[in-house]
């Protein structure tokens, strides 16, 4: 599967083994990391691979503790969605 991930995307997923990532099974992980850490090239790839609705869903339902607050705020404005933030105790 790593062949499907360009170097710019792999850089955003630096803490994961790209050989073990599946575009469908790990879509939320890939989308989250690219939106948080990706370069322009990585973002271009992301928007070609995943439909806008799938990317927006990852912003609407952010993984707790994995988003940079500024990135989440920015992408929620871009996609016009309100993130459903999990409350921490």
Secondary structure, 3 states (H helix, E strand, C coil): CHHHCCHHHHHHCCCCCHHHCCCCCCHHHHHHHHHHHCCHHHHHHHHHHCCHHHHHHHHHCCCCCCCCHHHHHHHHHHHCCCCCCCCCC
